[in-house]
Amino acid sequence: MTNLELTPQLFTILSALIEERVGLSYAPADQALLAFKVSGRASEAGFESLLDYYYFLRYDPASEREFEALVNALVVNETFFFREFMPLQMAVTQFLLPLVNSGHTPRVWCAACSTGEEPLSFAMLLDQHGILSKVELVATDVSSAALERARSGRHSRRSLRQVPSPELVNKWLSVDDNEIRVPSQLSSAIDWRRVNLFDEAAVRGLGNFDLILCRNVLIYFRDQVVSTVVEFLKERLRIDGALLVGVSESLMRFGSVLECEERAGVFVYRKPRV
Ligand SMILES: C[S@@+](CC[C@H](N)C(=O)[O-])C[C@H]1O[C@@H](n2cnc3c(N)ncnc32)[C@H](O)[C@@H]1O
């Protein structure tokens, strides 16, 4: 693969374009990494200079598919079954079961679902509590490649690195030496869609939710950008609805857009009444 030159000036405008469109932030220390990833894409698309590639992405209306391919190359899709499982259990027992028991059909949005292990684990939990058919589960990601994998029902062996519930694994996952398979019965309980968290209209089009999982993605964004996403997520939450972020992420420094409360040892952000 040809390594095309990424000058500091080009790094500045290219990283600004990426952040503006999908939020991903690159510090100057990431220049070599970005050069490597973008070079690969640009060469594959037939470009001999990264400046030409930049102009194409920025100004050519026909660049949408190439930008999608670049995003596929840039995002970090790291995820696995039952990741940060305790907060998911808490969300089911503390928020969703009471709603179902009071006659509602709760809506849940997994907002950066990567290759699907997170919403699939959540669907298993819902089934364990007998409410899978009574909850609407929407899973989205900006990466078309990740979603294709999610929909395929085939996952890498690395996707199963902790087993907090052997019962769920035995019921739902076929594990062999090479891969893990999920039955279509489970993945078809999820409405998979490609949505960029910065596409306000697309986010609005998803409707309102009782619970939003947006975990392990905000770490890739700068604070100012996180505020924009949190504002969009807040708009999508019903009153009293809850947002869960990753255990290493915190929204405390963003003030009072949402109210933080602790439930069963987990920090949850609630949409207040006013
Ligand atoms: C590290 S994975 C986290 C997956 C899962 N939520 C978890 O906790 O295991 C981060 C995901 O965020 C997605 N992502 C990054 N920027 C995004 C954006 N602007 N809109 C939607 N998804 C985005 C990436 O494609 C990637 O799949």
The ligand as an SDF file (V2000), in Angstrom:
LIG
                    3D

 27 29  0  0  0  0  0  0  0  0999 V2000
  -16.0480    0.8930   20.9030 C   0  0  0  0  0  0  0  0  0  0  0  0
  -17.5420    0.6800   20.0230 S   0  0  0  0  0  0  0  0  0  0  0  0
  -18.6930    0.5260   21.3570 C   0  0  0  0  0  0  0  0  0  0  0  0
  -19.7330   -0.5320   21.0790 C   0  0  0  0  0  0  0  0  0  0  0  0
  -20.6980   -0.8110   22.2170 C   0  0  0  0  0  0  0  0  0  0  0  0
  -21.5090    0.3400   22.5120 N   0  0  0  0  0  0  0  0  0  0  0  0
  -19.9860   -1.2870   23.4630 C   0  0  0  0  0  0  0  0  0  0  0  0
  -20.0080   -0.5830   24.4810 O   0  0  0  0  0  0  0  0  0  0  0  0
  -19.4070   -2.3770   23.4270 O   0  0  0  0  0  0  0  0  0  0  0  0
  -17.8440    2.3520   19.4440 C   0  0  0  0  0  0  0  0  0  0  0  0
  -18.8200    2.4030   18.3010 C   0  0  0  0  0  0  0  0  0  0  0  0
  -19.2250    3.7670   18.1080 O   0  0  0  0  0  0  0  0  0  0  0  0
  -19.4960    3.9390   16.7440 C   0  0  0  0  0  0  0  0  0  0  0  0
  -19.4810    5.3690   16.4040 N   0  0  0  0  0  0  0  0  0  0  0  0
  -18.4210    6.2140   16.3430 C   0  0  0  0  0  0  0  0  0  0  0  0
  -18.8160    7.4290   15.9350 N   0  0  0  0  0  0  0  0  0  0  0  0
  -20.1550    7.3590   15.7540 C   0  0  0  0  0  0  0  0  0  0  0  0
  -21.1470    8.2940   15.3170 C   0  0  0  0  0  0  0  0  0  0  0  0
  -20.8160    9.5500   14.9860 N   0  0  0  0  0  0  0  0  0  0  0  0
  -22.4210    7.8790   15.2360 N   0  0  0  0  0  0  0  0  0  0  0  0
  -22.7660    6.6020   15.5580 C   0  0  0  0  0  0  0  0  0  0  0  0
  -21.8700    5.6690   15.9520 N   0  0  0  0  0  0  0  0  0  0  0  0
  -20.5910    6.0420   16.0510 C   0  0  0  0  0  0  0  0  0  0  0  0
  -18.3820    3.1590   16.0670 C   0  0  0  0  0  0  0  0  0  0  0  0
  -18.7050    2.8310   14.7260 O   0  0  0  0  0  0  0  0  0  0  0  0
  -18.2510    1.9470   16.9690 C   0  0  0  0  0  0  0  0  0  0  0  0
  -18.9900    0.8740   16.4680 O   0  0  0  0  0  0  0  0  0  0  0  0
  1  2  1  0
  2  3  1  0
  2 10  1  0
  3  4  1  0
  4  5  1  0
  5  6  1  0
  5  7  1  0
  7  8  2  0
  7  9  1  0
 10 11  1  0
 11 12  1  0
 11 26  1  0
 12 13  1  0
 13 14  1  0
 13 24  1  0
 14 15  1  0
 14 23  1  0
 15 16  2  0
 16 17  1  0
 17 18  1  0
 17 23  2  0
 18 19  1  0
 18 20  2  0
 20 21  1  0
 21 22  2  0
 22 23  1  0
 24 25  1  0
 24 26  1  0
 26 27  1  0
M  CHG  2   2   1   9  -1
M  END
$$$$
